[in-house]
Amino acid sequence: MKKSAVYILANKRNGTLYIGVTADLVKRIWQHKNKLVSGFSSKYDLHMLIYYEPFDNIEHAISREKQLKAWKRKWKLALIESMNPDWNDLYELIK
């Protein structure tokens, strides 16, 4: 899946959330899981891919990332649960 995407990581159900954007979702999530990304996601052990949206265009993905980051936490949780009600790690599905 070498496609632009916006994604949400968590450390556990209803835990800390991280919203990111990438041009290569599989590679980027692998980097998060192997703690090759320093900063917020590494500090809070955010390794579970719980939500993602693919885009054909990186500019659209960046726009969506900004939109999601501005949302209230309640809205983000509802979005996650609409796609992934059990908060499963979706990484295996995208490999």
Summary of the structure (lengths in Angstrom):
residues: 95
radius of gyration: 12.2
end to end distance: 7.2
largest distance: 30.6
contacts: 261
relative contact order: 0.24
helix: 43%
strand: 22%
